[in-house]
Amino acid sequence: MKKLLAALLAAAFLMGCCAPALGENIKHERVYIVAGPDGEIRSLTDSVRLENKEGLSEIADVSLLTGIENMSGDEAFTRDGDALIWQAQGNDIVYQGTSDQTPAILPTVSLTLEGETVTAAELKNKTGEAVLTVSYRSVSALPALAVTLLPLDGAGMTNIHAENAMILSEAGQRVLVGYAAPGVDADLGLPDHFTVSFHADHADLSWMMTLISADPIRLAAQEIDERLPIDLRDTLTLAESLLTALKNGEDVPMQPGLKNLKTNIVLGQVNDFNHNVVKLDESAQALKGSAEELTNRAGEAKTNAGTLQTALNGLQTSGDALNAQANALLSAAFQSTQTQLAAFGVTVSELTAENYAQALDNAAQGQDENTTAKLAALKAQLEQTVQLVNSLKAYTESAAQAAQSADALNAGLIALKDSAAALQKDAEKLQKNGTAKVKSTVQTAEKQLAALALPYVQRDALHILELYEQTRDQARNGGYDLRPEGMQAVTVYVIRTDLQ
């Protein structure tokens, strides 16, 4: 049992030994209390150590304690109301005093046997199923950690079950170590009491020892604040503005100041991504519109080409008939010329478009002037007829070539229309099943994610932050006595509860 008590006292020391950085004077308080099971204080002594790390010749202190006595030496002090001035001479000061001020937290005990409330003294003479509950009565909003050691009656307590507690054994002795976090907001879900149920057979419960301190919570919060590279409230405000913008389908706002340069780079990339998704869909819509316009224009061109093809094919057919008539006209002209030459007494071989000029020139040689003039006139008439026939042939040949080109143009426009229609269909698929879905998916996902996260940021995360700040700030004021401004106080309550 002595070892267990030593361990408990060591824990009391450790709970209060953690201190701020070197060079800062600290006020250590050990508040020793003897109380009854209902939390009634029977005696209270506050043992204070002013840790003089700076080696000051005088230490300014404030205190509500009465009956102050120097326990570490003969250093004197002067008092003016609550203000104390210690002539420290570079030394630590250890003093004790008392006060009628109620501690922030006190353990209270309830004990039942077979469902009926009993005292520890009554339990000593009874048998049955018992339940002991240790709660921590808080008279101020001080979040703290509490550890209670309860020696167990080895013979009188069996079939033990504990909640928020554990059983330790040492040299045949058993103790129950219960723990709780009194004064902490209930939303954190931390235990504020512990319970032990057991079969009692004249069980002897005499006392328990409790350590209570807010300093582990204060130091943990201090460590969190020092390690956090960001301001949590600023971060929540930023997150709220970003999520609100995403939920509304707007650009996320840029943040002012050079310290937000990296943040703004990321935010700019988010905006660029969203803009590019929209532009991609707009481009696909434009492609779809252009393909539709091309299809319509190709259809119109095909219709016009078909009309041209029909006209040129008709012209080609007319040209064939015209060529036949022209050939007949030329043949008749040659026959008429030969008849007239015979009347002149001139004989020539059969005239053709290729030989008539030479034949008439040869026939004119050796003729008289009158015959030569007549032959020249016949040659001129034939030249006009041949030129007319040749012009008609050239025209009809051009018409035929134009008809062939119209056929090729029509075939090409048919292929162009088919290709344009295929392009339009593919562009519609690309826009409808591709870019539109990508845009819709991205925007919907961002809005849904923002809608889900925004209440957490606005409500849950903010509540957690407020709860943390409240717990941290309350833990900073965990001293029993007053403390000078700028001096840290480290306080541990050591409470012996007499159960009988």
Summary of the structure (lengths in Angstrom):
residues: 500
radius of gyration: 56.9
end to end distance: 19.4
largest distance: 178.8
contacts: 1493
relative contact order: 0.15
helix: 51%
strand: 24%
